[in-house]
Amino acid sequence: MTTEATPTTTSTAPAGRQVWTRARGIVLAVVLLLAAAVAMAAVRSTTRHGELDPRSADPYGSRAVARLLAERGVSTRVVTSLGAARAATGPDTTLLVAVPDRLTHRQQTALHAATAASGGRTVLVAAGSWSVERLAPGVAADPATSGEDTLPPDCALSEARRAGTADTGGLRYTTTHLDAVSCYPSERLATLLRIPAASGGGDTVVLGAPDILYNDRLDEQGNASLALQLLGSRPHLVWYLPSLSDTAPTGSDERKNFLDLLPSGWLWATLQLFIAAALAAFWRARRFGPLVPEKLPVAIRASETAEGRARLYGKANARDRAAAALRAATRTRLAPLVGVPAAQAHTPEALLPALSAHLSGDGQTLHALLFGPPPGDDAALIALTDQLDALEREVRRS
C-alpha cells in the first residue's frame, strides 16, 4: 500500500504586524487630519459672528449704530458685492467699507476709481497696508499698532472735538497729504485721518479701529458721538461688507478673465496644497542621507547579470546603448594595455595614437570601431562585438 503525502501549503497572506507596518502611515495621516479639523472647528467657534454687520445684535455687530442713524433720518443699506458698492456712490451717500483688507488689489483699484470723484464720503474701517495705499493713495499704515485703545482727539476736526475721547486705538497711519486732518494720535501717529477729495467736495475717512461701531462699545467714551457724526453727514449710508465670494473687479457689463473668476483666497489655498504635497513627499521618502551598501542575499554570477542586461537591451531595441556599453568596456580594458591613464580611456586624442603605435592598422578604422555611430541592425551589432573582441586579442598579443 502506498500513501501519498499531502503537500503542505504556505500562507502568503500578510501577518497582522505587517499590515500594521504598512498602514500605520495612512492611519497617522488620518489622525492628523482629524485633529486639524477639530482644531479649526474650535478656533472658528470663537470667531466674532456678525462682526461689523449693521443687522447683527451680537456684541461685535453694529445694529445699534444703524438704529441711531435711522432715528436721525439716515438710511442704511447693506451691500456685499463690489458692483453694488460702486453703483451706490454719490454726493449724498456715505460708503463704509467694513473689511477693506478682504478686497483684492484689482477690487481696491476699481472701488477707489468709483469713489474718488463721487462727491460723497468713504469710510475705511481698520484698513491695513494691504488696502489703504490703494483705497486712499498717499496714506500708509504703520506696522506697529497703538498701545492704547482710548485716545483723545488732539486735532481741529469738528466731529472729533465734539466727540472727545474715543476708542480709536488700533492701526496708525501716516500721510503725504498736506490738507489731511490727523486725529487721535498715538505716539505722534494718527489713528483717524480725514483726507479731502481733490475734486467734487467729498472726502475719505480712515479709521484705525472698528471699536466705535461695536454694539457693546457704542455707549463708552465718545464712541457713539464720533460714529454718528462720521456716518451721518449724508442722508444715505451704504454699508459694504466685502465677501470672499465677490470676485468681480469691475462692472458686470465688462468681460472677465480667468483670474477674475477665481475666489480671492485661491493663492493661499494653492500654497496650502503645495505645503501639504511637500509634507507628503517628505513622509513617503525612503532614505535620508547617503545610500547604505548591503550584501546580496544570493550571489549572482556575472554571466547571468550580463545576459539579463542583454535581454533588456534586446527587448527595448536599444542597440545604441548596447553598442555604447560594449565600446566603453573595451576602451576601459585597452587603455592600461597601451599605457593610457584610465581617466583618458574615452578620449580619442589620447587612446587612438597609443593604439596605432601598438598596431599596424589604420587609425580611421580604429576611430570608427571604438567611437563610431551605433549599428543599424542586430547583425551589425554582432559584427561590432566580434571586431571589438578581435581588437582586444590583438592588442594583448602585441
C-alpha positions as CSV (number, residue, x, y, z in Angstrom):
1,M,0.0,0.0,0.0
2,T,1.3,3.4,-0.9
3,T,0.4,6.6,0.8
4,E,0.5,9.9,-0.9
5,A,1.9,12.7,1.2
6,T,-0.3,15.7,1.4
7,P,1.6,18.7,0.2
8,T,1.9,21.5,2.7
9,T,0.9,25.0,1.8
10,T,2.4,28.2,3.0
11,S,0.1,31.1,3.6
12,T,1.1,34.2,1.6
13,A,-1.4,36.5,3.5
14,P,0.4,39.3,5.4
15,A,0.5,38.9,9.1
16,G,-1.1,41.4,11.4
17,R,2.2,43.1,12.2
18,Q,2.9,43.5,8.5
19,V,-0.5,45.0,7.9
20,W,0.1,47.5,10.7
21,T,3.5,48.4,9.5
22,R,2.2,49.2,6.0
23,A,-0.9,51.0,7.2
24,R,0.4,53.0,10.1
25,G,1.5,55.9,7.9
26,I,-2.0,56.2,6.5
27,V,-3.6,55.9,9.9
28,L,-1.3,58.6,11.3
29,A,-2.2,60.9,8.4
30,V,-5.9,60.4,9.0
31,V,-5.5,61.1,12.7
32,L,-3.6,64.3,12.0
33,L,-6.3,65.5,9.5
34,L,-9.0,64.8,12.1
35,A,-7.0,66.7,14.8
36,A,-6.5,69.6,12.4
37,A,-10.3,69.6,11.6
38,V,-11.2,69.6,15.3
39,A,-8.7,72.4,16.0
40,M,-10.1,74.5,13.1
41,A,-13.6,74.0,14.3
42,A,-12.6,75.0,17.8
43,V,-11.0,78.2,16.5
44,R,-13.9,79.1,14.4
45,S,-16.3,78.5,17.2
46,T,-14.8,81.5,19.0
47,T,-14.9,83.9,16.0
48,R,-17.0,87.0,16.1
49,H,-20.2,86.2,14.4
50,G,-21.8,89.2,12.6
51,E,-18.9,91.4,13.2
52,L,-19.5,95.0,11.8
53,D,-22.8,93.9,10.4
54,P,-25.5,96.6,10.9
55,R,-28.1,93.8,11.0
56,S,-26.4,91.9,13.9
57,A,-27.3,92.4,17.5
58,D,-24.2,90.4,18.7
59,P,-21.7,92.3,20.8
60,Y,-19.4,92.8,17.8
61,G,-22.3,93.7,15.5
62,S,-23.3,97.2,14.5
63,R,-27.1,97.2,14.8
64,A,-27.1,99.8,17.5
65,V,-25.4,102.5,15.4
66,A,-27.6,101.7,12.4
67,R,-30.7,102.2,14.7
68,L,-29.4,105.5,16.0
69,L,-28.7,106.7,12.5
70,A,-32.2,105.7,11.4
71,E,-33.7,107.9,14.2
72,R,-31.8,110.8,12.7
73,G,-33.1,110.2,9.2
74,V,-30.1,108.4,7.8
75,S,-31.0,105.3,5.8
76,T,-28.6,102.3,6.0
77,R,-28.3,99.8,3.1
78,V,-26.1,96.7,3.3
79,V,-24.3,95.5,0.1
80,T,-21.9,92.6,-0.3
81,S,-20.7,93.0,-3.8
82,L,-18.3,95.4,-5.4
83,G,-20.7,96.3,-8.2
84,A,-23.4,97.3,-5.8
85,A,-21.0,99.4,-3.8
86,R,-19.7,101.2,-6.8
87,A,-23.2,101.9,-8.1
88,A,-24.3,103.3,-4.8
89,T,-21.6,106.0,-4.6
90,G,-22.8,109.6,-4.9
91,P,-22.6,113.1,-3.3
92,D,-25.4,112.3,-0.8
93,T,-24.0,108.9,0.2
94,T,-21.5,107.7,2.8
95,L,-19.8,104.4,1.8
96,L,-18.5,102.4,4.7
97,V,-16.0,99.6,3.8
98,A,-16.1,97.3,6.8
99,V,-13.2,95.0,5.9
100,P,-11.0,96.7,3.3
101,D,-8.2,94.1,3.5
102,R,-10.6,91.4,2.2
103,L,-10.7,93.1,-1.2
104,T,-8.2,92.1,-3.9
105,H,-5.9,94.7,-5.4
106,R,-8.0,94.9,-8.5
107,Q,-11.1,95.4,-6.5
108,Q,-9.4,98.1,-4.4
109,T,-8.4,100.0,-7.6
110,A,-11.9,99.7,-9.0
111,L,-13.5,100.9,-5.8
112,H,-11.2,103.9,-5.5
113,A,-11.9,104.9,-9.1
114,A,-15.6,105.0,-8.3
115,T,-15.3,107.0,-5.1
116,A,-12.6,109.4,-6.0
117,A,-14.8,111.9,-7.7
118,S,-18.2,110.9,-6.4
119,G,-18.6,113.8,-4.0
120,G,-19.6,111.5,-1.1
121,R,-17.7,110.3,1.9
122,T,-15.8,107.0,2.1
123,V,-15.1,105.5,5.5
124,L,-12.4,102.8,5.6
125,V,-12.5,100.7,8.8
126,A,-9.2,99.3,10.0
127,A,-7.6,99.3,6.6
128,G,-4.1,97.7,6.7
129,S,-1.2,98.1,4.4
130,W,-2.8,95.6,2.0
131,S,-5.6,98.0,1.1
132,V,-5.1,101.5,2.4
133,E,-2.5,102.6,-0.1
134,R,-4.9,101.8,-3.0
135,L,-8.1,102.9,-1.4
136,A,-6.6,106.1,0.0
137,P,-3.4,107.0,-2.1
138,G,-0.9,108.9,-0.1
139,V,-1.7,107.1,3.2
140,A,0.4,104.4,4.6
141,A,-0.3,102.1,7.6
142,D,2.4,101.8,10.3
143,P,3.5,98.2,11.1
144,A,3.1,98.8,14.9
145,T,-0.4,99.3,16.3
146,S,-1.4,101.7,19.0
147,G,-0.6,100.6,22.6
148,E,-3.8,102.2,24.0
149,D,-7.4,101.8,22.9
150,T,-8.8,105.1,24.3
151,L,-7.3,108.2,22.9
152,P,-8.0,112.0,23.0
153,P,-8.8,113.7,19.7
154,D,-6.0,116.3,19.8
155,C,-7.0,117.8,16.4
156,A,-9.1,120.5,14.8
157,L,-11.7,118.2,13.2
158,S,-15.1,119.3,14.5
159,E,-16.5,115.8,14.7
160,A,-13.6,114.6,16.8
161,R,-13.6,117.7,19.1
162,R,-17.4,117.3,19.8
163,A,-17.0,113.5,20.5
164,G,-13.9,113.9,22.7
165,T,-12.1,110.8,23.9
166,A,-13.0,107.7,21.9
167,D,-11.8,104.1,21.4
168,T,-9.9,104.6,18.1
169,G,-6.6,102.9,19.2
170,G,-5.5,100.3,16.6
171,L,-3.8,100.8,13.3
172,R,-1.8,104.0,12.9
173,Y,-1.3,106.0,9.7
174,T,1.0,108.5,8.1
175,T,0.0,110.6,5.1
176,T,1.7,112.8,2.5
177,H,-1.5,115.0,2.0
178,L,-0.8,118.5,3.3
179,D,-4.5,119.2,3.7
180,A,-5.3,116.0,5.7
181,V,-6.5,116.2,9.3
182,S,-4.8,113.8,11.7
183,C,-6.7,112.9,14.9
184,Y,-6.4,110.6,17.9
185,P,-2.7,110.4,17.7
186,S,-0.7,107.5,19.3
187,E,3.0,108.3,19.6
188,R,2.5,111.1,17.1
189,L,0.9,108.8,14.5
190,A,-2.8,109.3,13.7
191,T,-5.4,106.6,14.3
192,L,-8.0,108.6,12.4
193,L,-7.4,110.6,9.1
194,R,-9.7,112.8,7.0
195,I,-8.4,113.4,3.5
196,P,-10.4,115.8,1.4
197,A,-11.0,114.8,-2.2
198,A,-9.2,116.6,-5.0
199,S,-12.5,117.5,-6.6
200,G,-16.2,117.0,-6.1
201,G,-16.3,118.0,-2.4
202,G,-16.1,114.5,-1.0
203,D,-13.6,113.1,1.5
204,T,-12.1,109.8,2.8
205,V,-12.0,108.9,6.5
206,V,-9.5,106.3,7.5
207,L,-10.4,104.8,10.9
208,G,-7.7,102.7,12.7
209,A,-10.1,100.5,14.8
210,P,-13.7,99.3,14.5
211,D,-14.4,99.6,18.2
212,I,-16.6,102.7,18.0
213,L,-19.1,100.8,15.8
214,Y,-19.5,97.7,18.0
215,N,-22.7,97.3,19.9
216,D,-21.0,96.7,23.2
217,R,-18.6,99.6,22.9
218,L,-21.0,102.2,21.5
219,D,-22.0,103.6,24.9
220,E,-18.4,104.1,26.1
221,Q,-16.4,107.2,25.9
222,G,-17.4,109.4,22.9
223,N,-17.8,106.4,20.6
224,A,-21.5,107.0,19.8
225,S,-21.0,110.7,19.0
226,L,-18.0,110.0,16.8
227,A,-19.7,107.2,14.9
228,L,-22.9,109.1,14.3
229,Q,-21.0,112.2,13.1
230,L,-18.7,110.2,10.7
231,L,-21.5,108.1,9.3
232,G,-24.4,110.7,9.4
233,S,-23.0,113.5,7.3
234,R,-25.1,112.3,4.3
235,P,-28.7,111.1,4.2
236,H,-27.8,107.7,2.8
237,L,-25.3,105.2,4.3
238,V,-24.2,102.2,2.2
239,W,-22.6,99.6,4.4
240,Y,-20.3,97.5,2.3
241,L,-19.4,94.1,3.8
242,P,-16.8,92.6,1.3
243,S,-17.4,88.9,0.7
244,L,-14.8,86.3,-0.3
245,S,-17.3,85.1,-3.0
246,D,-17.3,88.5,-4.6
247,T,-14.7,88.1,-7.3
248,A,-15.8,90.8,-9.8
249,P,-13.2,93.5,-10.0
250,T,-15.2,95.5,-12.5
251,G,-18.8,96.1,-13.5
252,S,-21.0,93.2,-14.7
253,D,-21.1,94.6,-18.2
254,E,-17.4,94.0,-18.8
255,R,-15.8,90.7,-19.7
256,K,-13.9,88.8,-17.0
257,N,-10.8,86.8,-17.5
258,F,-9.9,83.5,-15.8
259,L,-8.3,85.1,-12.8
260,D,-11.4,87.3,-12.1
261,L,-13.5,84.1,-11.8
262,L,-11.2,82.6,-9.1
263,P,-12.0,83.3,-5.4
264,S,-9.8,85.9,-3.7
265,G,-8.3,83.2,-1.4
266,W,-7.1,80.9,-4.2
267,L,-3.5,81.9,-3.7
268,W,-3.5,80.8,-0.1
269,A,-5.3,77.6,-0.9
270,T,-2.7,76.8,-3.6
271,L,0.1,77.5,-1.1
272,Q,-1.5,75.2,1.5
273,L,-1.8,72.4,-1.1
274,F,1.9,72.9,-2.1
275,I,2.9,72.6,1.6
276,A,0.7,69.5,2.0
277,A,2.3,67.9,-1.1
278,A,5.8,68.7,0.2
279,L,4.9,67.2,3.6
280,A,3.5,64.1,1.9
281,A,6.7,63.7,-0.2
282,F,8.8,64.1,2.9
283,W,6.7,61.4,4.7
284,R,6.9,59.0,1.8
285,A,10.7,59.4,1.4
286,R,12.5,56.1,2.0
287,R,16.0,57.4,2.6
288,F,17.6,60.4,4.1
289,G,21.3,60.8,3.5
290,P,23.8,58.6,1.6
291,L,22.9,55.1,0.5
292,V,23.9,52.2,2.8
293,P,25.5,49.3,0.9
294,E,24.0,45.9,1.7
295,K,25.3,42.4,1.0
296,L,23.2,40.5,-1.5
297,P,21.4,37.5,0.0
298,V,22.3,35.4,-3.0
299,A,25.5,35.5,-5.1
300,I,24.6,36.1,-8.8
301,R,27.1,35.1,-11.5
302,A,28.4,37.8,-13.8
303,S,27.3,35.9,-16.8
304,E,23.7,35.9,-15.6
305,T,23.8,39.6,-15.0
306,A,25.2,40.3,-18.4
307,E,22.6,38.0,-20.0
308,G,19.8,39.7,-18.2
309,R,21.0,43.2,-19.2
310,A,21.4,42.0,-22.8
311,R,17.8,40.7,-22.8
312,L,16.6,44.1,-21.6
313,Y,18.5,45.9,-24.4
314,G,17.1,43.4,-26.9
315,K,13.5,43.9,-25.7
316,A,13.9,47.7,-26.0
317,N,15.7,47.5,-29.3
318,A,18.4,49.7,-27.6
319,R,21.2,48.8,-30.0
320,D,22.8,52.2,-29.5
321,R,23.1,51.7,-25.7
322,A,24.3,48.2,-26.1
323,A,27.0,49.3,-28.6
324,A,28.0,52.2,-26.3
325,A,28.4,49.9,-23.4
326,L,30.5,47.4,-25.4
327,R,32.7,50.1,-26.7
328,A,33.1,51.8,-23.3
329,A,34.1,48.5,-21.7
330,T,36.6,47.7,-24.5
331,R,38.2,51.2,-24.2
332,T,38.5,50.7,-20.4
333,R,40.4,47.4,-20.8
334,L,42.6,48.6,-23.7
335,A,43.8,51.8,-22.0
336,P,46.1,50.3,-19.4
337,L,47.4,47.8,-22.1
338,V,48.8,50.7,-24.2
339,G,49.9,53.0,-21.4
340,V,47.0,55.4,-21.4
341,P,45.6,56.6,-18.0
342,A,42.2,55.4,-17.1
343,A,40.9,59.0,-17.0
344,Q,41.7,59.4,-20.7
345,A,40.5,56.0,-21.8
346,H,37.4,57.5,-23.5
347,T,39.3,60.4,-25.2
348,P,40.1,59.7,-28.9
349,E,43.1,62.1,-28.9
350,A,44.8,60.1,-26.2
351,L,43.7,56.5,-26.9
352,L,43.9,56.2,-30.7
353,P,47.6,57.3,-31.1
354,A,48.6,54.8,-28.4
355,L,46.7,52.0,-30.1
356,S,48.2,52.9,-33.5
357,A,51.7,52.6,-32.0
358,H,51.0,49.0,-31.0
359,L,49.1,48.0,-34.1
360,S,49.7,48.3,-37.8
361,G,46.1,49.1,-38.6
362,D,44.5,52.3,-40.0
363,G,43.7,55.0,-37.4
364,Q,40.5,55.8,-39.1
365,T,39.4,52.2,-38.8
366,L,40.1,52.3,-35.0
367,H,38.2,55.5,-34.6
368,A,35.1,54.1,-36.4
369,L,35.4,50.9,-34.3
370,L,35.8,52.5,-30.9
371,F,34.0,55.8,-31.3
372,G,31.8,55.3,-34.4
373,P,28.0,55.6,-34.8
374,P,25.6,52.9,-33.4
375,P,24.9,49.9,-35.6
376,G,21.8,49.9,-37.7
377,D,20.6,46.4,-37.0
378,D,21.3,43.3,-34.9
379,A,23.7,41.8,-37.5
380,A,25.8,45.0,-37.4
381,L,25.8,44.8,-33.6
382,I,27.0,41.3,-33.6
383,A,29.7,42.2,-36.1
384,L,30.8,45.1,-33.9
385,T,31.1,42.7,-30.9
386,D,33.3,40.3,-32.9
387,Q,35.5,43.2,-34.1
388,L,36.0,44.6,-30.6
389,D,37.0,41.1,-29.3
390,A,39.4,40.7,-32.2
391,L,41.0,44.1,-31.5
392,E,41.4,43.4,-27.8
393,R,43.1,40.0,-28.5
394,E,45.4,41.6,-31.0
395,V,46.5,44.3,-28.5
396,R,47.1,41.7,-25.8
397,R,49.3,39.7,-28.2
398,S,51.3,42.7,-29.3
